[in-house]
Amino acid sequence: MSDNILRIQGLKVAYGGIKAVKGIDLEVNKGELVTLIGANGAGKTTTLKAITGTLPDCKVEGVISYMGQSLKGSKSFELVQKKLAMVPEGRGVFTRMSIHENLLMGAYTRDDKAGIEADVEKWFSVFPRLKERAAQMAGTLSGGEQQMLAMARALMSHPNLLLLDEPSMGLAPIMVEKIFEVIRDVHKQGITVLLVEQNAKLALEAANRGYVMDSGAITMSGNAQDMLHDPRVKAAYLGEE
């Protein structure tokens, strides 16, 4: 089997007459951190939802393969069993469950009780704020704390591929730095990551490769460090001339 974890070929998504994604190609290889950047409304979140089968009623065309197998027709809950996890935009924590219960929900496909508790402690050590509030209802947490919890919950499933949708959205700068610190750390542990992010600078600094999406199309792709210094990326996404 090749090192290819995710391959998207000719993906098109249309809502009625509106073409949200216009035939894109994208791939993520084992061990990579790949970022998809672009302005709000470019089609980034729609792309992730097409991968996970969580789009509302719309027309989806093209090939989406994960670990060499088509994801067409897969239910979102089946993806967790296939070790594909997503942290959605808006976090999606279980607000009326405690932090500890949320983490256990992330491991619901596993039955290794000792391993699950060891992982709870592992992520508590990464996010000490969560440990301090382990019995607290998730709905009472700040946005940044909920983002930490959503990431830790997804990682409890031991994913082969972690999809992150706008993890820095709406967070204070100090919390954004912490979230990206964790993203880099998770990647160093060998977890493959596809990161959708508006903060192009932090995303490209963390990534191996990047794709730029604009109006539903991929307009640029390449080595993330090269893209950081590309005048077109600087002008459009980094606020630099």
C-alpha atoms as one frame of an Amber mdcrd trajectory, in Angstrom:
protein
   0.000   0.000   0.000   1.237   3.506  -0.788   1.801   6.234   1.787  -1.304
   7.983   0.504  -3.903   8.458   3.268  -6.382  10.757   1.511  -6.875  11.436
  -2.188  -9.482  13.760  -3.664  -9.885  13.842  -7.437 -12.240  16.106  -9.360
 -14.397  16.940  -6.331 -17.435  19.047  -7.186 -20.128  20.157  -4.763 -23.225
  22.050  -5.898 -26.172  23.402  -3.908 -28.849  23.843  -6.543 -27.223  26.100
  -9.117 -24.465  27.252  -6.790 -21.105  25.529  -7.330 -19.349  25.571  -3.952
 -16.442  23.328  -4.984 -15.364  23.230  -8.634 -13.443  20.052  -9.404 -10.520
  20.122  -6.975  -7.653  17.649  -6.542  -5.933  17.266  -3.182  -3.918  14.600
  -1.404  -2.488  13.927   2.032   0.273  11.394   2.601   1.071   9.458   5.747
   2.748  11.568   8.426   2.108  14.885   6.676   0.483  18.016   8.028  -1.272
  19.539   5.023  -3.134  22.828   5.226  -5.944  24.187   3.074  -6.066  27.967
   3.339  -8.297  30.600   1.791 -10.739  33.364   2.547 -14.089  32.819   4.237
 -16.525  31.248   1.758 -13.794  29.743  -0.447 -15.217  26.213  -0.065 -12.786
  24.850   2.540 -15.359  23.640   5.076 -17.558  22.247   2.290 -14.561  20.170
   1.175 -14.109  18.710   4.661 -17.820  17.972   4.951 -17.724  16.217   1.583
 -14.924  13.985   2.919 -16.899  13.126   6.068 -20.310  12.793   4.405 -21.849
  15.496   6.595 -23.097  17.867   3.897 -26.776  18.831   3.677 -28.689  17.803
   0.557 -26.493  18.686  -2.415 -24.827  17.164  -5.468 -21.353  15.696  -4.853
 -19.206  14.384  -7.713 -15.646  13.097  -7.889 -13.474  10.601  -6.044 -12.692
  10.676  -2.318 -10.485   7.788  -1.221  -9.113   7.150   2.267  -6.444   4.491
   2.866  -7.042   3.306  -0.694 -10.812   2.829  -0.226 -13.628   5.018  -1.544
 -15.578   6.900   1.128 -18.640   7.153  -1.113 -21.734   6.156   0.826 -19.911
   5.919   4.163 -21.856   7.159   7.184 -20.045   9.676   9.375 -20.065   7.316
  12.400 -18.391   4.618  10.270 -15.468   6.952   9.623 -14.500   6.916  13.297
 -14.300   3.123  13.121 -12.037   3.607  10.094  -9.860   5.882  12.254 -10.757
   9.115  10.505 -11.673  11.870  12.980 -12.786  15.459  12.485 -12.858  18.454
  14.796 -15.639  20.542  13.226 -15.869  24.304  12.991 -17.691  25.385  16.141
 -16.140  22.481  18.141 -19.314  20.403  18.603 -18.629  19.291  22.170 -21.333
  17.503  24.162 -22.359  20.500  26.253 -24.324  18.587  28.910 -21.579  16.064
  29.524 -18.515  16.613  31.665 -15.053  17.035  30.172 -14.155  13.498  31.250
 -17.336  12.079  29.688 -16.605  13.912  26.424 -13.173  12.302  26.269 -14.664
   8.856  26.879 -17.121   9.486  24.024 -14.116  10.030  21.774 -13.011   6.478
  22.580 -16.401   4.784  22.114 -15.057   2.559  19.298 -12.350   1.192  21.615
 -12.623  -1.475  24.322  -9.144  -1.298  25.875 -10.190   0.190  29.213  -6.678
   0.661  30.597  -5.509   2.250  27.351  -8.467   4.609  27.306  -7.777   5.849
  30.848  -4.076   6.216  29.987  -5.048   8.374  27.004  -7.367  10.487  29.162
  -4.401  11.206  31.434  -2.171  11.838  28.426  -4.462  14.542  27.040  -5.036
  15.967  30.504  -1.252  16.438  30.717  -1.282  18.243  27.349  -4.286  20.370
  28.394  -3.930  20.937  32.157  -6.914  23.325  32.071  -9.131  20.394  31.144
  -7.781  18.279  33.997  -8.552  21.046  36.500 -12.159  21.070  35.256 -12.610
  17.339  34.536 -16.043  17.146  36.197 -17.280  20.459  34.750 -19.979  20.495
  32.055 -18.404  21.122  28.648 -20.998  23.785  27.826 -19.628  26.031  30.576
 -16.123  26.167  29.094 -14.667  29.091  27.153 -14.315  28.820  23.388 -10.623
  28.021  23.670 -11.199  25.356  26.290 -13.928  23.777  24.137 -11.490  23.715
  21.202  -8.930  21.920  23.373 -11.592  19.429  24.452 -12.797  18.821  20.885
  -9.239  18.107  19.755  -8.515  15.807  22.690 -11.812  13.967  22.163 -10.990
  13.353  18.477  -7.506  12.109  19.366  -8.974   9.590  21.828 -10.027   7.511
  18.789  -6.371   7.059  17.696  -7.053   8.463  14.222  -4.942   7.696  11.156
  -6.126  11.054   9.809  -7.238  14.076  11.835  -9.296  16.746  10.071  -9.272
  20.159  11.746 -11.771  22.792  10.583 -10.833  26.368  11.537  -9.428  25.515
  15.002  -8.363  29.116  15.696 -11.689  30.744  14.777 -12.954  33.198  17.383
 -10.156  32.539  19.865  -7.982  35.046  21.715  -4.410  35.306  20.325  -2.858
  33.558  23.336  -5.265  30.634  22.915  -4.557  30.470  19.165  -0.846  30.059
  19.955  -1.644  27.223  22.372  -3.882  25.423  19.853  -1.189  25.601  17.165
   1.423  24.404  19.635  -0.746  21.310  20.186  -1.328  20.830  16.436   2.439
  20.817  15.865   2.930  18.429  18.788   0.228  16.040  17.521   1.889  16.033
  14.099   5.284  15.283  15.663   3.708  12.220  17.275   3.151  10.827  13.771
  -0.526  11.691  13.331  -1.460  12.756   9.790  -3.368  16.066   9.757  -5.432
  18.000   7.220  -5.880  21.509   8.583  -8.406  23.991   7.199  -7.531  27.428
   8.509  -8.026  31.139   7.833  -4.860  32.091   9.727  -2.614  31.404   6.742
   0.639  32.375   8.456   0.314  30.008  11.419  -1.077  27.236   9.226   1.765
  27.407   6.699   4.377  27.675   9.452   3.077  24.414  10.943   2.479  22.517
   7.678   4.607  20.440   5.304   2.489  21.337   2.261  -0.287  23.766   1.509
  -3.176  24.347  -0.865  -4.817  27.714  -1.521  -8.547  27.644  -2.235 -10.415
  30.539  -3.812 -14.041  30.547  -4.979 -14.281  26.765  -4.909 -11.057  26.086
  -6.840  -7.471  25.234  -5.852  -5.407  28.151  -7.149  -2.000  27.207  -5.748
  -0.266  24.347  -3.979   3.239  23.443  -2.890   5.769  23.302  -0.097   4.401
  25.280   2.856   7.650  27.159   3.539   7.902  28.203  -0.106   4.299  29.389
  -0.022   4.997  31.489   3.076   7.459  33.496   1.008   5.433  33.556  -2.207
   4.524  37.192  -3.052   0.989  36.161  -4.143   0.294  34.408  -0.840   1.847
  37.275   1.109  -0.317  39.855  -0.639  -3.576  37.895  -0.488  -3.400  36.092
   2.856  -0.568  37.421   5.011  -1.291  41.131   4.704   2.160  41.773   3.249
   3.230  43.416   0.033
